[in-house]
């Protein structure tokens, strides 16, 4: 690459996240190269020199090119300066110098550049003190933060994401500028916001990001339902816990044990309906009856509004929200085989994820209470394992299908068929009969007889 840049007579620098991560000793496979000249021309020359092992992609409309070599991806772009219109985060781009290119960067730690030219190879260009900011874990913008964030509001989300991923702090002026420009987030596409939010949720301690989103006012704009979880209300000297802080605790606890980003999203949304179900009763105190079921109904509209994927991921989150109270109810009551069978049937292959969410949901300050619940959850897990091995309930279908019932009794598709099929399923889940065909057939005949039905064999 250095040889190719010198051959073309262009200044060439590796810049941005790769240089930042180099100083932080973090692994990085994405390399951004800025050229004072044509990035596409340099990429083509580099790809030609690398031969067949390199894969070149050119994006003429954007003036960029990409060279893939093994698991490395190198993006080439010409140095540029940008200007913005008030109603768009899409810049007007002109050719520029390295200085122009560094000026347009979001944060000082992402404006670091290392020369790739032979006579200056490895020389650091750091006009904004980015290395010092790395040392003190500070995130600040190279230029006026109000202009930086107003021009491209996605940078506000990126700042919060970097703070979460890297464990850095938003410098005071930068933080205050996010608060002042929060409404500008409205011009950013929901898809880009989802991308940044997912990276926050996937971080080692995602609560940092949600706390910053709340403090800057972005959370109320993006996820008002989550914002409404915040706060404590008191009546007659009795208060409830802050459900926003509780949610962040649950999220971090799930993150400690699972990399599944959708289970983490389930943690974010598990109590989403508590504000709309909150009720005070003089005897019972604060209650949130059916918040799990109502919360599950809220998930599709939230996903649709925020352009989250409306697929099996959404259904998984919805299922987790709907079922997250069930294992806790088992812990509080006697753990019956019937209740465990029904939980296995409803959770299916997601039972382990559900149990992990429920274990994380125990956030009481009373350590003895937490340990008691966790010990009881171990009993529930053991019961789940024993009953699954014995009864094969997970994702089971009744041994006799609806089609078979229709043939047996010469019935058209009707409610009676559903009633009989459901009766078999309930009998198996309640432990009245084993999950076997012969037992189900005998039970079906008894139920049909009660309804006055005769088989076609009679």
Residue pairs with C-beta under 8 A, 6 or more apart in sequence:
1 12
1 33
1 42
1 46
1 74
1 116
2 12
2 116
2 117
2 118
2 121
3 49
3 118
4 42
4 45
4 46
4 49
5 11
5 12
5 35
5 42
5 116
5 117
6 117
6 118
7 45
8 37
8 41
8 42
8 45
9 37
10 35
10 36
10 37
10 38
10 42
11 35
11 36
11 37
11 79
11 98
11 115
11 117
12 33
12 34
12 35
12 36
12 42
12 115
12 116
12 117
13 33
13 34
13 35
13 98
13 113
13 114
13 115
13 116
13 125
14 31
14 32
14 33
14 113
14 114
14 116
15 32
15 33
15 34
15 101
15 102
15 105
15 111
15 112
15 113
15 114
16 32
16 105
16 110
16 111
16 112
17 28
17 30
17 32
17 110
18 28
18 30
18 31
18 32
19 112
19 113
19 114
20 109
20 110
20 112
20 130
20 134
21 27
21 28
22 28
22 114
23 112
23 131
23 134
24 134
24 166
29 71
29 72
29 73
30 73
30 75
31 72
31 73
31 74
31 75
32 74
32 75
32 77
33 39
33 42
33 74
33 75
33 76
33 77
33 116
34 77
34 78
34 79
34 98
34 101
34 113
35 41
35 42
35 76
35 77
35 78
35 79
36 78
36 79
36 97
36 98
37 78
37 79
38 63
38 78
39 63
39 64
39 65
39 76
39 77
39 78
40 58
40 60
40 63
40 64
40 65
40 76
40 78
42 76
43 56
43 58
43 65
43 66
43 67
43 74
43 76
44 56
44 58
44 65
46 54
46 67
46 74
46 76
47 54
47 55
47 56
47 67
50 67
50 69
53 69
53 70
54 67
54 68
54 69
55 67
55 68
55 69
56 65
56 66
56 67
57 65
57 66
57 67
57 68
58 65
59 65
59 66
62 77
63 77
63 78
63 80
63 93
64 75
64 76
64 77
65 75
65 76
66 73
66 74
66 75
66 76
67 73
67 74
67 76
68 74
78 95
79 95
79 96
79 97
79 98
79 100
79 101
80 93
80 94
80 95
80 96
80 100
80 101
80 104
81 93
81 94
81 95
81 96
81 97
81 100
81 101
81 103
81 104
82 91
82 92
82 93
82 94
82 104
82 151
83 91
83 92
83 94
84 90
84 91
84 92
84 150
84 151
84 152
85 92
87 187
88 187
89 151
89 152
89 153
89 154
89 187
89 188
91 104
91 151
91 152
98 113
98 125
99 127
102 111
102 113
102 125
102 127
102 128
102 142
103 142
103 143
105 111
105 142
106 141
106 148
106 152
106 155
106 158
106 159
107 130
107 133
107 139
107 140
107 141
107 142
107 155
107 158
107 159
107 162
108 128
108 129
108 130
108 133
108 139
108 140
108 141
108 142
109 130
109 133
109 134
109 139
109 162
109 168
110 130
111 126
111 127
111 128
111 130
111 142
112 124
112 125
112 126
112 130
112 131
113 124
113 125
113 126
114 122
114 123
114 124
114 125
115 121
115 122
115 123
115 125
124 131
127 142
128 142
133 139
133 140
137 166
137 167
137 168
137 169
138 168
138 169
138 171
139 159
139 162
139 163
139 168
139 169
139 170
139 171
139 174
140 170
140 171
140 173
140 174
141 148
141 149
141 155
141 174
141 177
142 148
145 173
145 174
145 176
145 177
145 178
146 177
146 180
146 181
148 155
148 177
149 155
149 156
149 177
149 178
149 181
149 184
150 181
150 184
153 181
153 184
153 185
153 186
153 187
153 188
154 188
154 192
154 193
154 196
156 178
156 181
156 182
156 184
156 185
156 216
156 218
157 185
157 188
157 192
157 193
157 196
157 197
157 218
158 196
159 170
159 174
159 178
160 170
160 178
160 196
160 200
160 209
160 212
160 213
160 216
160 218
161 196
161 199
161 200
161 203
161 209
162 168
163 169
163 170
163 208
163 209
163 212
164 200
164 203
164 205
164 206
164 208
164 209
164 212
165 199
165 200
165 203
165 204
167 205
167 208
170 178
170 212
175 215
175 216
178 216
178 218
179 216
179 217
182 216
182 217
182 218
182 221
183 221
185 193
185 218
185 221
185 222
186 221
189 307
190 305
190 306
190 307
191 307
193 222
193 306
193 307
194 306
194 307
194 308
197 222
198 261
200 206
200 209
200 210
200 213
201 209
201 251
201 261
201 264
201 265
201 268
202 259
202 261
202 264
203 209
203 255
204 255
205 252
205 255
206 251
206 252
206 255
206 264
207 248
207 249
207 251
207 252
210 219
210 226
210 247
210 248
210 251
210 268
211 248
213 219
213 222
213 223
214 220
214 227
214 230
214 244
219 226
219 227
220 227
222 306
223 302
223 306
225 272
225 275
225 298
225 302
226 244
226 247
226 268
226 272
227 244
228 275
229 242
229 243
229 244
229 246
229 247
229 271
229 272
229 274
229 275
230 242
230 243
230 244
230 245
231 242
231 244
232 239
232 240
232 241
232 242
233 239
233 240
233 278
233 286
235 280
235 286
236 282
238 280
238 285
238 286
239 286
240 278
240 285
240 286
243 271
243 274
243 275
246 271
246 363
247 267
247 268
247 270
247 271
249 363
250 267
250 270
250 357
250 360
250 361
250 363
251 264
251 267
251 268
253 267
253 359
253 360
253 363
254 263
254 264
254 266
254 267
254 356
254 357
254 360
255 264
255 267
257 356
257 360
258 264
258 353
258 356
260 353
262 313
262 316
262 317
263 320
263 353
263 356
263 357
265 313
265 317
266 316
266 317
266 320
266 321
266 324
266 353
266 357
267 357
267 360
269 295
269 298
269 299
269 302
269 317
269 321
270 292
270 295
270 320
270 321
270 324
270 357
270 361
271 288
271 291
271 295
272 295
272 298
272 299
272 302
272 321
273 288
273 290
273 291
273 292
273 294
273 295
273 298
274 288
274 291
274 295
276 291
276 294
277 287
277 288
277 289
277 290
277 291
277 294
278 286
278 287
278 288
279 286
279 287
279 288
279 289
280 286
280 287
281 287
292 321
292 322
292 323
292 324
292 325
293 322
295 321
295 322
296 318
296 319
296 321
296 322
299 314
299 317
299 318
299 321
300 310
300 314
300 318
302 308
303 309
303 310
303 314
303 317
304 310
308 314
316 350
316 353
319 347
319 350
319 354
320 350
320 353
320 354
320 357
323 343
323 346
323 347
323 354
324 354
324 357
324 358
324 361
326 343
326 346
326 347
326 354
327 343
327 354
327 355
327 358
327 377
327 380
328 358
328 361
328 373
329 339
330 339
330 340
330 343
330 380
331 373
331 376
331 377
331 380
333 339
335 376
335 379
335 380
335 383
337 383
337 387
337 431
338 429
338 430
338 431
340 380
340 383
340 384
340 387
341 387
341 391
341 393
341 428
341 429
341 430
341 431
342 429
343 351
343 384
344 351
344 384
344 387
344 388
344 393
344 394
345 393
345 394
345 395
345 396
345 425
345 429
347 354
347 394
348 394
348 395
349 394
349 395
351 384
351 394
355 377
355 380
355 381
355 384
358 377
359 374
359 377
362 370
362 373
362 374
363 370
364 370
364 373
387 393
388 394
391 428
391 434
391 435
392 435
393 428
393 429
393 435
396 428
396 435
398 421
398 424
398 425
398 428
398 440
399 424
399 435
399 436
399 437
399 440
399 441
400 421
400 424
400 437
400 440
400 441
400 444
401 421
402 413
402 417
402 418
402 421
405 411
405 417
405 420
405 421
405 444
406 412
406 413
406 417
407 456
408 444
408 448
408 455
408 456
408 457
409 448
409 453
409 454
409 455
409 456
410 456
411 417
411 453
416 451
416 453
420 444
420 447
420 448
420 451
423 443
423 444
423 447
424 433
424 440
424 443
424 444
424 447
427 433
427 440
427 443
428 434
428 435
428 440
432 443
433 439
433 440
433 442
433 443
445 455
448 454
448 455
